[in-house]
């Protein structure tokens, strides 16, 4: 049977490991937040580009000079 001191040491070790894991997961969440922000900005930029008429519809295009 374990003594109280051994049990407390084990609990402290487990708690320390859980705190480390929590910090690691928090860092992952922060990094993913930065990535999401960047992707949202890129998506907004690309959406704005698509809204601009960069290519005319075929019926509005002037034929090339060799026609």
Secondary structure, 3 states (H helix, E strand, C coil): CCCHHHHHHHHHHHHHHHHHHHHHHHHHHHHHHHHHHHHHHHHHHHHHHHHCCCCCCHHHCCCCCCC
